[in-house]
């Protein structure tokens, strides 16, 4: 059978993770991407570094500074509980493209324009080195927030903008800080070479922004007036013009078709306050090989694969939106400010981590990934795990739950042991876990 060609559009973490994953799965992958156009510094947690390592970003990982403490001044209280690893995104993205090449991905550097899609495939006009017309059987849209929208978004938060200003000072320690203010919040980062990156996030409708020519002075005055920003600006000067990034949370309405898929920010982009943008992008990109593999090679399960992708992207989007909401709600000083009012109740009032105490456990058939394809199997669904738990301790959980549900509480562990073919130690471990869940 002729290998089907997959084109991945974009050059950020989502495009690169999807392309490397598909290449590892033996697919014919071409990445068409234009390196990002503006400088930015971002921070990630240890679990993102681990996900990047497993996804094959070895050169890109070398661009992160060692983890540093983040000072948070929120609701007037200073905490230093969190650590983050800072990275210059331009450097990171360039190194990640090298990781993709090293993994065997064909990389076309250029701007993808005029993507024409039919049931038979895609034609992409690329503007860049030499220009080109590329054809593909399958398309992965990973152009971030710049990706053209398809229909109406399913969910969109309050319109938000982040103003970025670079400052330069003497060499020093790497550190970062976040601070809430009456009309938004600020995030500041200092790199070892003395560059400082200051970001002010505001409500688009509520912010009284000056004309573009005065934006530099506006940002400078705002940072100069902030106590938390003082260590970042005291010995430094602004460099260049500020840049504005839209940071409105958006979940797209259509995430997958028979021969296309959206991943990364092109599928769902969260509020930068959550600090989970790269994590969410990677999550949707890392499931792409199984979803695309199923759509291409097992079309009878196409609807199941699309459902798997949609449910997982939406689940994480809402989870991070609710975590952000709870963090916004902790700020009590400006209850009537439009910025805080619009965010403290969005997207809903459901608990961020699911209602751990609510309801029992039930068995449902749902999409799962087995041997690189999306298939359907029984999983255990709870309020805290609405997508279901498939395996526990390397074994299917649904038959185990059925075994204990059919036994008297005193005989539950014996029923588990019987289901596990006499494996006493494993039965005891799983019984202890089920007791914690309240299932026994
Ligand atoms: P992107 O990283 O946006 O990549 C899209 C790529 O597509 C770019 O390389 C772009 O040049 C390319 N492209 C665009 N159009 C075309 C085209 N026509 N043809 C070819 N290529 C094209 N996340 C964190 O984890 N930590 C943070 O601290 C953090 N801070 C943030 C601060 C702000 C203000 C914002 C807005 C976001 C922040 N994020 C943060 C989120 C993070 O930047 C994104 O979630 C992440 O970069 C998304 O990855 P992606 O690959 O989907 O998209």
Boltz pocket constraint, residues with backbone or C-beta under 6 A from the ligand:
constraints:
  - pocket:
      binder: B
      contacts: [[A, 9], [A, 10], [A, 11], [A, 12], [A, 13], [A, 14], [A, 15], [A, 32], [A, 33], [A, 34], [A, 35], [A, 36], [A, 37], [A, 41], [A, 42], [A, 43], [A, 44], [A, 93], [A, 110], [A, 111], [A, 112], [A, 113], [A, 142], [A, 143], [A, 144], [A, 145], [A, 146], [A, 147], [A, 162], [A, 199], [A, 245], [A, 246], [A, 247], [A, 263], [A, 264], [A, 265], [A, 266], [A, 269], [A, 270], [A, 272], [A, 275], [A, 276], [A, 277], [A, 278], [A, 279], [A, 281]]
      max_distance: 6.0
